[in-house]
Amino acid sequence: MHKFRYVIKGKKGIHLKPAGCLAKEAWKYESEIKMAKDSKSVTVTEPLAVIGLRVKCGDSVEIEINGADEVIACEGIKDFFENNL
C-alpha cells in the first residue's frame, strides 16, 4: 500500500473535467486507487464519486494505492496531481 497527501492548487478544485481525466489516468493501472477527504473515501475511477467529495482549492486529500503495480501507479498519479490539480 502506498499513500500520499496532496493540497489541491487548481482554482476550481476538482470538478467534472479533472475528475474524468483523473479516472482516465487511474484506469491505466491495475491497482485500486482511492481518494479521501475528511472521513469519506471514493475510488478515483468513478468521476461522479470524486465530484461528490466536493474538493476545493486549498483542500487536502489523501490518495491510497493498493495492488500489483502500486509503485508505478503512485508515481503516475502523483505526477497527474502535480501537473493537473
C-alpha positions in Angstrom: 0.0 0.0 0.0 1.2 3.5 -0.9 -0.3 6.7 0.4 0.4 10.4 -0.2 -1.3 13.7 0.7 -1.8 16.5 -1.8 -3.2 20.0 -1.4 -5.3 21.0 -4.4 -3.9 24.0 -6.2 -6.4 24.4 -9.1 -8.6 27.4 -8.6 -11.8 25.5 -9.4 -10.9 22.4 -7.3 -11.9 19.1 -8.7 -15.0 19.4 -11.0 -16.2 17.1 -13.8 -13.4 17.6 -16.3 -10.4 17.0 -13.9 -12.3 14.1 -12.3 -12.8 12.5 -15.7 -9.1 13.0 -16.5 -8.1 11.5 -13.2 -10.3 8.5 -13.8 -8.8 8.0 -17.2 -5.3 8.2 -15.7 -6.2 5.7 -12.9 -7.6 3.2 -15.5 -4.0 2.8 -16.8 -3.1 0.8 -13.7 -4.2 -2.5 -12.2 -4.1 -1.1 -8.6 -7.1 0.3 -6.8 -6.7 4.0 -6.3 -8.8 5.8 -3.7 -9.1 9.4 -2.7 -10.2 10.5 0.8 -11.3 13.9 2.1 -12.3 14.3 5.7 -13.8 10.8 6.5 -15.1 10.0 3.1 -13.2 7.8 0.6 -14.0 7.0 -3.0 -12.5 5.1 -5.9 -11.0 7.6 -8.4 -12.1 5.6 -11.4 -15.6 6.9 -10.6 -15.7 10.6 -11.6 -19.1 11.3 -10.1 -18.0 9.9 -6.7 -14.9 12.1 -6.9 -17.0 15.1 -7.6 -19.2 14.1 -4.5 -16.2 14.8 -2.3 -16.5 18.5 -3.1 -12.8 19.1 -3.2 -12.0 22.8 -3.5 -8.8 24.8 -3.9 -6.7 24.5 -0.8 -8.3 21.2 0.4 -6.0 18.4 1.4 -6.8 14.9 0.0 -5.2 11.6 0.8 -4.5 9.1 -2.0 -4.2 5.4 -1.3 -3.0 2.9 -3.8 -3.2 -0.9 -3.4 -2.3 -3.5 -6.0 0.3 -5.2 -8.2 1.6 -2.1 -9.8 1.2 0.3 -6.9 4.7 1.7 -7.0 4.3 2.8 -10.7 0.7 3.8 -10.1 1.8 6.0 -7.2 4.4 7.8 -9.3 1.9 8.3 -12.2 -0.9 9.6 -10.0 1.4 11.9 -8.1 2.6 13.3 -11.4 -1.0 13.7 -12.5 -1.9 15.6 -9.4 1.1 17.9 -9.6 0.5 18.7 -13.3 -3.3 19.0 -13.3 -4.7 19.7 -9.8 
